[in-house]
Amino acid sequence: MPKVQAVEHTGGRGRRRRTTTSLAEINVVPLVDVMLVLLVIFMVTAPMMQRGVDVKLPTSRRASASTPAPVVITVPVSFRRDQKVLLDKEVISLGVLAERVRQAMLTQEKKQVGLRMDRTLTIQDQVDVMDRLREAGVENIGIPTDVAAP
């Protein structure tokens, strides 16, 4: 804000007022504008800088394959009506379960399966599914459970 100072002149008609500005004030508006432009530039260019290093991996004839995902069989409540189970996310009938599990376990060293069953199903339903899994050559059947709150 300009300041008004009284200045006396010896010659002339009398006193005149003169305005002077103070240089101690910094105008921050251009500084903020420049900073916002720089921020936008960095926000646009930062995702482009996230590039990995290209590597050609060596090959081996004797290395074992990576571990495949475990086979999980889900037996829903509707099993009593339609005799259908879920192999991972695929709906299949109980009649073809043994063959499909055998195909899914060709690449696995450990012949184990997770069997998720609804708790309202009977023991006979569980035994029927386990018999089909044994026909497929499954050695270990794991039955996951929920943790009960104390």
C-alpha positions as CSV (number, residue, x, y, z in Angstrom):
1,M,0.0,0.0,0.0
2,P,1.5,3.4,-1.0
3,K,2.6,5.6,1.8
4,V,2.1,9.4,1.8
5,Q,4.9,11.6,3.0
6,A,5.0,15.3,3.4
7,V,7.9,16.9,1.7
8,E,8.8,20.6,2.1
9,H,10.1,22.7,-0.7
10,T,11.7,26.0,0.0
11,G,10.9,27.4,-3.3
12,G,7.7,27.5,-5.1
13,R,4.2,27.9,-3.9
14,G,4.1,25.8,-0.8
15,R,4.0,22.3,0.3
16,R,3.4,19.4,-2.0
17,R,2.5,15.8,-1.1
18,R,4.5,13.0,-2.7
19,T,3.8,9.3,-2.7
20,T,6.4,6.6,-2.3
21,T,6.1,2.8,-2.4
22,S,7.8,0.4,0.0
23,L,10.0,-2.3,-1.5
24,A,9.7,-4.5,1.6
25,E,6.5,-6.2,0.5
26,I,6.8,-9.3,-1.7
27,N,4.1,-10.1,-4.2
28,V,3.4,-13.9,-3.7
29,V,0.8,-14.3,-6.4
30,P,3.3,-15.0,-9.3
31,L,5.3,-17.3,-7.0
32,V,2.1,-19.4,-6.3
33,D,1.3,-19.5,-10.0
34,V,4.8,-20.8,-10.8
35,M,4.6,-23.4,-8.1
36,L,1.2,-24.7,-9.2
37,V,2.5,-25.0,-12.8
38,L,5.5,-27.0,-11.6
39,L,3.2,-29.2,-9.5
40,V,1.1,-30.0,-12.5
41,I,4.2,-30.8,-14.6
42,F,5.5,-33.2,-12.0
43,M,2.1,-34.9,-11.5
44,V,1.9,-35.5,-15.3
45,T,5.5,-36.7,-15.7
46,A,5.9,-38.9,-12.6
47,P,3.8,-41.9,-13.9
48,M,5.9,-41.9,-17.1
49,M,9.1,-42.2,-15.1
50,Q,8.0,-45.5,-13.5
51,R,9.5,-47.8,-16.1
52,G,11.1,-51.0,-15.1
53,V,14.4,-52.4,-16.5
54,D,14.2,-54.7,-19.4
55,V,15.8,-58.0,-18.5
56,K,16.1,-61.1,-20.7
57,L,15.9,-64.0,-18.2
58,P,18.1,-67.1,-18.8
59,T,16.4,-70.3,-19.7
60,S,17.0,-73.8,-18.2
61,R,16.0,-77.2,-19.3
62,R,16.1,-78.7,-15.8
63,A,14.5,-76.1,-13.7
64,S,11.2,-77.0,-12.1
65,A,8.1,-75.0,-13.0
66,S,6.7,-72.4,-10.7
67,T,4.3,-73.6,-8.1
68,P,0.7,-73.6,-9.5
69,A,-2.2,-72.4,-7.5
70,P,-3.8,-75.0,-5.2
71,V,-6.9,-76.8,-6.3
72,V,-10.0,-75.7,-4.3
73,I,-13.3,-77.5,-4.5
74,T,-16.4,-75.6,-3.2
75,V,-19.5,-77.6,-2.3
76,P,-22.5,-75.1,-2.0
77,V,-25.9,-75.7,-0.3
78,S,-27.5,-76.5,-3.7
79,F,-25.4,-79.7,-3.9
80,R,-28.3,-81.8,-2.5
81,R,-30.5,-80.7,-5.4
82,D,-28.2,-80.7,-8.4
83,Q,-25.0,-82.6,-7.4
84,K,-22.8,-79.7,-8.7
85,V,-19.6,-78.4,-7.2
86,L,-17.3,-75.5,-8.0
87,L,-13.8,-76.3,-9.2
88,D,-12.1,-73.0,-8.5
89,K,-14.9,-70.9,-10.2
90,E,-16.2,-73.4,-12.7
91,V,-19.4,-75.3,-12.0
92,I,-19.1,-79.0,-12.7
93,S,-21.2,-82.1,-11.9
94,L,-20.1,-84.7,-9.4
95,G,-19.8,-87.3,-12.2
96,V,-16.9,-85.5,-13.9
97,L,-15.3,-84.2,-10.8
98,A,-12.6,-87.0,-10.6
99,E,-11.4,-86.4,-14.2
100,R,-11.4,-82.6,-13.9
101,V,-9.4,-82.7,-10.6
102,R,-7.0,-85.2,-12.2
103,Q,-6.4,-82.8,-15.1
104,A,-6.0,-79.8,-12.7
105,M,-3.4,-81.6,-10.7
106,L,-1.2,-82.8,-13.5
107,T,1.4,-80.0,-12.9
108,Q,1.4,-80.3,-9.1
109,E,3.9,-82.3,-7.1
110,K,1.8,-82.5,-4.0
111,K,-1.6,-84.1,-4.7
112,Q,-3.6,-82.1,-2.3
113,V,-7.0,-80.3,-2.6
114,G,-8.9,-77.8,-0.4
115,L,-12.5,-78.9,0.2
116,R,-14.8,-76.0,1.2
117,M,-18.2,-77.3,2.2
118,D,-21.3,-75.6,3.5
119,R,-21.9,-76.6,7.1
120,T,-25.5,-77.5,6.5
121,L,-24.6,-80.4,4.2
122,T,-24.6,-83.9,5.6
123,I,-21.6,-86.2,6.3
124,Q,-22.8,-88.4,3.4
125,D,-22.5,-85.4,1.0
126,Q,-19.0,-84.8,2.2
127,V,-18.1,-88.5,1.8
128,D,-19.5,-88.6,-1.7
129,V,-17.3,-85.7,-2.8
130,M,-14.2,-87.1,-1.0
131,D,-14.7,-90.5,-2.7
132,R,-14.5,-88.7,-6.1
133,L,-11.4,-86.9,-5.0
134,R,-9.7,-90.1,-4.0
135,E,-10.6,-91.6,-7.4
136,A,-8.7,-88.6,-9.0
137,G,-5.6,-89.5,-7.0
138,V,-5.8,-86.8,-4.3
139,E,-3.5,-87.8,-1.4
140,N,-4.4,-85.0,1.1
141,I,-7.7,-83.2,1.5
142,G,-7.7,-80.1,3.5
143,I,-11.0,-78.7,5.0
144,P,-10.7,-75.0,5.8
145,T,-12.8,-73.6,8.6
146,D,-13.8,-70.2,9.9
147,V,-12.3,-69.0,13.1
148,A,-14.9,-68.8,15.8
149,A,-15.0,-65.6,17.9
150,P,-14.3,-66.2,21.6
